[in-house]
Amino acid sequence: MLRPRESRDLRLISSDVSVTPAAMMTWAHDVSGNAVATATFHTMADSLMIDSVTELELHAAAWPVFDVAASAIFYPFRYSDDEWTDLGALAIQQYPDPAGQLRGWARAFVRGNPTDTLALLKDLGAGISRWISYQSREDEGTQSPTQTLDRRWGSCRDFAVLFVEAARSLGFGARIVSGYLYNPDQNTLGSSGAGSTHAWAEVYVPGAGWITFDPTNCSVGGFNLIPVAVARDIRQAMPVAGSFVGMTDAFQGMSVEVLVTS
């Protein structure tokens, strides 16, 4: 999953994915509408290189105004029957919370009944930025929301998972987004060294649609974010996944470089 998602705000000018050794490439869209390339190899090799080069135009507003439906301006609100059906698992928590720790933490941001919906979601993102310390992590996997709350540190993917699961615990439909961060001045978190992929969240609000929240940087809107994949669970949005046939000690290492420039 390396091809950015085209939308009203993002237009692809060109996109090319090449693989060494040569492979048969096929493209498909998954259940979430992400463009997925599958490479099948026919020769033996001692290394693998995947190179993705994309040119695009991003027109997302830095200070977006959201036209929230009158029925959803104040929380709690009720999704329509069609919205609730279509959101499905995106409105259901994916991680166990038997003691209600996450839900209790999220409920603390609800200032009243009713309360402003957008203000609640912005407070939730700001609360994560204040409560959790950012720490780049190359380890495989993602912390559970309760682990992140207990440890009070995490990477961008841990921030995104915590935000999405907290929003779901409050009754919102939410999804994970994986992609790239445009950070020319290196003044935002989530991309270090030679660069890496970034993770954030989207929440569905009637009228406004899917609203972007980047809890790592306490920001709303995607003016500096290039989405590649959306998913119910972050495991479904891995940029590269696959398998190989060989000795159990064959793997020697991997390097990733992401460069986003104007």
Secondary structure, DSSP 4 states (H G I P E B T S, - for coil): --SPPP-SSEEEEEEEEEEES-EEEEEEE-TT--EEEEEEE-S--S--EEEEEEEEEE---SS------GGGSEES----HHHHHHHGGGGS--S--TT-HHHHHHHTT--SSSEEHHHHHHHHHHHHHHHSEE----SSS---HHHHHHH-EE-HHHHHHHHHHHHHHTT-EEEEEEEEE--TTS-SSS--TT---EEEEEEEETTTEEEEEETTTTEES-TTEEEEEEESSGGGG-SS-----S-TT-------------
